[in-house]
Every structure is written in structure tokens, then in C-alpha cells.
Amino acid sequence: MKNIYITTGTEHFLRQILNDHPSDNILLLQNYNQSLLLQESSDPTVFKEESTYHLLQNRGEIKGSGSVVFEYIMVRDEEIPLFLKLYQNLSVHFNETAGLQCIQLGQSLKNNKFIIIMFWDNASDYPLWKKTPHYQEIVKVMESNNTQIGFSHTDIYHFPEFTHDAK
């Protein structure tokens, strides 16, 4: 069983973790507010404090550049099958989505929260995708079913372009 582990902190502190674990599959991502580390592993994480998600689906390859969108979705127990079916129906279109490198679906081990992590070639691709019929279909299904499924929030990060805190 593969998991997705996420932890946040200062760039300097997170780079120390990267330096201490160079052989682990850990990515450093940043935005204007914070930095985070993302680890995908079947083994226990090296992080001391993390959010953990069971990796349900992984499609595509991460290039190590571009932007990364984290969509956090809260789902009631009885709506989990509906959400998973909706995601599965939508996932057939991911290969034809311009600019999408990789997409991962994870389910929290602690509550009814799902995470969709999308790796994009550049920051302008995600807003364009939100205007597509496929994305609008998700919103329409949620509204028509009077469902409580909903995006609790979205965070956008990018891969660091340079190391300015390499102490």
C-alpha cells in the first residue's frame, strides 16, 4: 500500500530533511506563503509531523518542473462511492488534458478527506482546465445530486527554480 505524506515548514528546515534522505522519493514545493515536502512511499515516512493519504490512483509522470495543485475535498461516508465513481468517470479524460503531467488521488487515513494532486506544465494550465466541460461536469453532478461533496480548499505550489537558502 503506497501512501502520500505531506509536511510543511521553512525552506531551510525542509532542505535539511532532503539532504538527510537523498535516496527517498521526496519533492520540495513552494508558494508565496510556505514550502512543503511531498513523499510517496510504501514505507513509513521520514517526516516527524505529516498528513497521510492512501494513494488510490496515480496517472502520468512527474517532470520535476511546473506547478502543482492540491485540491482538498470533503466527502460524507455515504457519498464516498459517488465521489469515487465520479472521479473514475472523469479520469478517462486525463490523458487528453493539455499540460497535465500527472494526477494522483489520495484518501486521508484520519477522516473523509480526499486529495487530488495535479502536476501541470505551467501555472496557466490549471485555470484553463477548470473551464473545460469535464471539470464543469464535476460541479454539475455535485449540484444536481444536492451532494455535500465539496472542495474545501485548493493550494497551488511550484517547483523551486533556484536554491536561495542553501545554508
N, C-alpha and C positions, 0 to 999 in steps of 0.2 A: 504494500500500500504506500503510494507516494503522497507526500504532504507538501504544502506550500507554507513556508514560515516567513513572517514579516516582522521586522523590528525597526524602530526609528531612533534617531539620536543625532548628535552633531556629526558633521562630516569627518572631523578629525577622529572621533571615537570609532565611527563605523569603519574608517580606513584601517584602524588598528586591528579590528576583527578580521578584515580582509587579509591583512598582512600575516596574521596568526594562523589563518586557514586558507592558504593559497590553492590547495587542491580541491576544496569544496566548491560546489556549484552555487556561488553567491554573486548576486548582481547589486551594484550600488546605483541608486536612482535618486534624483534630486528635483525639487521645485523651488519656488521662491521662499517657501516657508520652512521646509525641512528636508532632511535626507533620510533615506530608508535603505535597508538591505532586504533582498528577496532571495530566499533559498528554496530550492526544490530538491527534496531528498526522500528516500525510503528510510533513512537512518534518523535518529534523534537530532534535533537541531543543535548548533553550537551557540545559539543565542541564549542569553540568560532570561530575557523577557521577550515574549513574542506573541503574535496572533497566529493561530494554526488553522489551516484549512485542508481538508482531504481533497486531493486532486481528482476530480471526476472526469475531466476531459482536457486534452491538450491537442491542439491542431496547429501545425505550422512550425517554423523555426525562428528563434530569436536571433536577430542580426547583430545586436550589441550597439545599435545606434537608433536614433529617432525618439519618439515619445511613447509613454506608457500610460494607459488609462486604467484606473481601478474603479469599477462600479460595484458598490456595496448594495445588496438587495435583501430586504427583509421579507420573509415568507412565513405565513401561518402553517402549522402542521398539516392541516387538511389540503393546503394548496401546493404543497411540495410536488406531488405528481403532475399537476397542471403546469407548474413552472418548468419542471424538467422536460415535459413534452414540448412545451413552447420553445425552450432552448434547443432541443433536438431538431425540431422542425426548421428553426432558423439556421442551425449550424450547417445545413447543406449549402447555404449561400456564402459561407465564409471564404471559400476558395476563389470566388469571383469578386470579392470586396477589394477595391483598389486601395493599395497602401497598407493593407493588413498583413503583418508578418506572421504573427502567432496570436492565438487566443486560448486562454485557459479558464476553466470553470472549477471553482473550489467551493466546498461546503464547510462552514465552521464546525469545529468539534464541540463547541460550547453552547451554541444557540442556533436559531433558524435563520442564520445569515449566510448568504451566498456571496461569492466574489467572482466577478468576471474581470480578468486581466487581459487587456488588449495591447499588443505591441504594434505600433504604427511606424511607417517610414518617416513621417514628419508630423508636426503638430496640427497641420491643416486637414489631415485625412479624417480624423475623428469627427469634427463638426460636419464634414460633408457626409459621412456615413449616417449621422443622426437624421439627415434629410432624406434618406433612401426609403423606398417602400417597405423594405424588410424591417427597418427599425420602427417605422410608423405602425407596422403590423403588430409589433410587441405592445406598443402603447394602446392600440385599438383593442386588442384582446383583453388587456388588463382593465380597460374602461368598460368594455361590453359585458364582462363577467362580474362586474362590480367587485373585483377582487381586492384583497388587501396587499397583494404583491406590489412592491414599490421600490423605487430607487431611493435608498436612504441618503446616499451622497456619492459623489464622484470626485476622485482625486486624479490629477494629471501630473506626471513626472517626466523627466528626460534623463538620458544617459549623460554623465558628466562629459563636458567637452575638453576639460583640462583639469589638472590637479593643482589647486591653489592652496591646499592645506596639507602639504606632504611633510609635516614635521616628524 
